[in-house]
Amino acid sequence: MLKTILSTKSEMSQMFIKGVRVPVTWIKADKCTVSQIKKGEKDGYFAIQLAFGEKKKKNLSKSVLGHLKSLIKSDKAPKFIKEIRLDKEPDLKVGDKIDPFEIFKVGDLVSVTGISKGKGFAGVVKRWKFAGGPKTHGQSDRHRAPGSIGQRTTPGRVYKGKRMAGRMGSQTVTVKNLIVVSIDKENGLIGLSGPVPGIKGGLLTVKKLASGKLSELTTEGPSAQVVQTEEVSQEEKGEVKKEEISS
């Protein structure tokens, strides 16, 4: 059974669980539709492509319309499409619906992946938490400067990955070990115990890791989340744009 769905970020709030205040992010969940299935003998790997959301059909390109023609029945079309890698061939077919409320229950442990908020071009103090220069003895313009970068004749260049000013945010971020604390099936909302990456309405990939972890919130308090950040290259940004078809 597929344990991964697509959703969008709604808003943040809080809940009290047996006297413990827990920060909660509400995500908008609805049925996902299988739009494509990739198999090992043809594509070299197993994967399932999910379609989620809704937008006007006229705002899609002809190539995407052709790809989704079997799913489009009116003037509305899926807003997002994203591929989910699998270890084996799925027992699903194109057009099948994935109901998130059949997968996730209160107490489940999940991981959430999304694109973090873009901050634009940022200096080293904001981007890397540098301390800046001394604030005395005439250092009037050194307060937020990076200082020496430590390169001399050898090696005669700056190493890749050196922490310097540059574009901040807009990276693929995965937050692990969030707990499902509430499910509102009537309004299509799922409450998770902590923050998730991205803007309101941004695409999220939610994966179920384990079941029955709600007791950890009341015995130890909200557990710390493990965050993985991956740099997104220009080529990968192009792929992201293909996956996230926004209005």
matplotlib code that plots the C-alpha trace (Angstrom):
import matplotlib.pyplot as plt

x = [0.0, 1.3, 2.1, 2.9, 0.5, 0.6, -0.9, -0.5, 0.4, -2.6, -1.7, 0.0, -1.8, -1.5, -3.1, -3.1, -2.6, -2.9, -1.6, 1.2, 1.1, 2.0, 2.7, 0.6, 0.7, -2.5, -2.1, -4.8, -5.2, -7.5, -7.6, -4.6, -5.0, -2.5, -1.4, 1.4, 3.2, 6.8, 8.2, 11.6, 11.8, 10.8, 12.0, 14.8, 13.1, 9.7, 7.7, 4.2, 3.2, 0.5, -1.8, -3.2, -5.2, -7.2, -6.8, -8.3, -7.6, -6.8, -3.7, -1.9, 0.4, -0.6, 2.1, 0.8, -2.8, -1.8, -0.1, -3.2, -5.9, -7.3, -7.8, -9.4, -13.1, -14.2, -12.6, -10.6, -7.2, -4.7, -2.6, 0.4, 2.0, 4.9, 6.7, 7.1, 9.9, 9.1, 11.1, 8.8, 6.1, 2.9, -0.5, -2.2, -3.3, -3.7, -6.8, -6.9, -7.6, -5.4, -7.3, -5.1, -7.5, -7.2, -3.4, -2.9, -4.3, -3.8, -0.5, 1.3, 4.9, 5.5, 8.1, 7.3, 9.2, 8.8, 10.5, 11.6, 10.7, 13.0, 14.8, 16.6, 20.3, 21.5, 24.7, 26.8, 25.3, 21.7, 22.6, 25.2, 24.8, 28.3, 29.2, 30.4, 33.4, 34.2, 31.9, 34.6, 37.8, 36.6, 35.1, 32.1, 31.5, 32.6, 29.6, 28.1, 31.2, 32.4, 36.1, 38.9, 38.0, 41.4, 42.8, 46.4, 48.8, 48.0, 45.5, 45.1, 41.3, 38.2, 37.0, 33.5, 31.0, 32.7, 30.1, 29.7, 26.9, 24.4, 20.9, 19.1, 16.2, 14.3, 15.8, 14.4, 13.9, 12.7, 11.4, 11.3, 9.6, 6.4, 3.4, -0.2, -2.1, -5.4, -7.5, -10.4, -11.9, -14.9, -12.7, -9.9, -7.2, -4.4, -2.7, 1.1, 3.2, 5.6, 6.6, 6.8, 8.8, 7.3, 4.7, 0.9, -0.5, 2.9, 3.2, 4.2, 5.0, 3.9, 5.3, 4.2, 7.1, 5.5, 2.3, 1.3, 3.8, 1.3, 2.3, 5.8, 4.3, 2.8, 5.7, 8.7, 7.1, 7.3, 10.3, 13.0, 12.7, 15.5, 15.9, 17.7, 18.5, 19.6, 21.1, 19.0, 21.0, 19.7, 19.0, 17.1, 15.1, 13.9, 12.7, 11.0, 9.1, 7.9, 6.7, 5.0, 2.6, 1.3, -1.2]
y = [0.0, 3.5, 5.5, 8.8, 11.6, 15.1, 18.0, 21.8, 23.9, 25.6, 27.5, 27.1, 26.9, 25.1, 22.3, 21.1, 17.4, 16.2, 19.5, 19.8, 22.7, 21.4, 23.7, 22.4, 22.9, 22.2, 20.8, 20.5, 16.9, 15.5, 12.5, 12.1, 10.6, 8.2, 9.9, 7.6, 4.4, 3.7, 0.2, -1.3, -3.0, 0.1, 3.1, 1.5, 2.1, 1.8, 5.0, 6.3, 9.8, 11.5, 14.4, 16.7, 19.9, 21.8, 24.6, 25.9, 23.7, 26.7, 27.5, 24.3, 23.8, 21.5, 19.0, 18.7, 18.5, 15.6, 13.9, 14.3, 13.8, 10.6, 12.5, 15.7, 15.4, 19.1, 22.6, 21.7, 20.0, 18.9, 21.7, 19.6, 16.5, 14.8, 11.4, 9.1, 6.5, 2.9, -0.2, -2.5, -2.4, -0.9, -2.7, 0.5, 1.7, 5.1, 6.8, 5.2, 7.5, 7.6, 8.7, 10.2, 9.6, 5.8, 6.0, 8.4, 8.0, 10.1, 9.1, 8.2, 9.4, 11.2, 13.1, 16.2, 17.4, 20.8, 23.9, 26.3, 30.0, 32.1, 34.9, 36.4, 37.5, 37.5, 38.4, 36.1, 37.3, 36.5, 33.4, 31.7, 33.5, 35.0, 37.3, 40.2, 42.4, 44.4, 47.2, 49.6, 51.4, 53.0, 49.8, 51.7, 49.5, 46.1, 45.1, 42.7, 42.0, 38.5, 39.2, 37.1, 34.0, 32.3, 31.7, 32.7, 31.7, 28.1, 27.0, 30.3, 29.9, 29.7, 26.2, 25.2, 25.3, 28.2, 30.0, 33.4, 35.8, 34.4, 33.2, 32.0, 29.6, 27.9, 24.6, 21.1, 20.5, 17.4, 17.6, 14.2, 12.8, 14.9, 13.3, 13.4, 15.0, 15.6, 14.7, 16.8, 14.7, 16.9, 19.9, 17.9, 18.9, 17.0, 18.5, 17.8, 18.5, 21.1, 23.4, 22.3, 24.0, 26.3, 29.0, 28.8, 26.8, 25.3, 21.7, 19.1, 15.5, 13.6, 10.1, 7.8, 6.4, 4.5, 4.2, 4.9, 7.7, 10.2, 9.1, 10.6, 14.1, 13.7, 11.9, 13.9, 17.0, 17.8, 15.9, 17.8, 17.5, 16.4, 18.7, 17.7, 20.5, 19.9, 22.5, 23.0, 23.5, 25.4, 22.1, 20.8, 24.1, 23.4, 20.0, 21.5, 23.8, 20.9, 19.1, 22.1, 23.5, 26.6, 29.1]
z = [0.0, -0.9, 2.2, 0.6, -0.5, -1.8, 0.1, 0.6, 3.6, 5.2, 8.5, 11.9, 15.2, 18.5, 20.5, 24.1, 24.5, 28.1, 29.3, 26.8, 24.4, 20.9, 17.9, 15.0, 11.2, 9.4, 5.9, 3.3, 2.2, -0.5, -2.7, -5.1, -8.5, -10.1, -13.4, -14.5, -13.4, -14.2, -14.3, -14.0, -17.4, -19.3, -17.3, -15.2, -11.8, -10.1, -9.4, -9.3, -10.4, -8.4, -9.5, -6.8, -6.5, -9.0, -11.5, -14.7, -17.7, -19.9, -17.8, -18.7, -21.6, -24.5, -23.5, -19.9, -21.2, -23.4, -20.5, -18.3, -20.9, -19.3, -16.0, -17.3, -17.5, -17.4, -17.5, -14.4, -14.3, -11.6, -10.2, -9.1, -10.4, -8.6, -8.9, -5.9, -6.1, -5.0, -4.3, -6.2, -8.8, -7.4, -7.5, -8.8, -12.2, -13.9, -12.6, -9.1, -6.2, -3.0, 0.0, 2.7, 5.5, 4.9, 5.2, 8.1, 11.6, 14.8, 16.3, 13.1, 12.6, 9.3, 7.3, 5.2, 2.2, 0.5, -1.0, 1.7, 1.5, -0.7, 1.1, -1.8, -1.8, 1.8, 3.6, 5.8, 9.1, 8.0, 5.9, 8.1, 11.4, 11.3, 14.2, 12.1, 12.8, 16.0, 16.9, 18.3, 17.3, 14.1, 12.6, 11.2, 8.2, 9.4, 11.6, 9.0, 6.8, 6.3, 7.0, 5.6, 3.7, 4.5, 1.0, 0.0, -2.7, -1.8, -3.0, -4.9, -5.2, -3.1, -2.2, -3.4, -0.6, 1.2, 3.4, 1.8, 0.8, -1.7, -2.5, 0.7, 0.8, -2.1, -1.1, -0.8, 2.9, 4.6, 8.2, 9.9, 13.0, 13.0, 14.6, 13.4, 16.3, 14.7, 11.6, 10.4, 7.6, 7.1, 6.2, 4.6, 7.2, 8.9, 12.0, 12.4, 15.5, 14.3, 11.4, 7.8, 5.0, 2.4, 1.9, 2.4, -0.4, -1.3, -2.3, 0.3, 0.1, 3.3, 4.0, 6.8, 8.8, 11.7, 13.8, 17.4, 18.4, 19.9, 23.5, 22.9, 22.9, 26.4, 28.0, 26.6, 25.1, 21.4, 20.0, 18.0, 14.3, 12.1, 9.1, 5.9, 3.4, -0.2, -2.4, -5.6, -8.7, -11.8, -13.6, -10.6, -10.3, -13.8, -12.7, -9.7, -12.0, -14.1, -11.0, -9.4, -12.0, -10.4, -11.7]

ax = plt.figure().add_subplot(projection="3d")
ax.plot(x, y, z, "-o")
ax.set_aspect("equal")
plt.show()
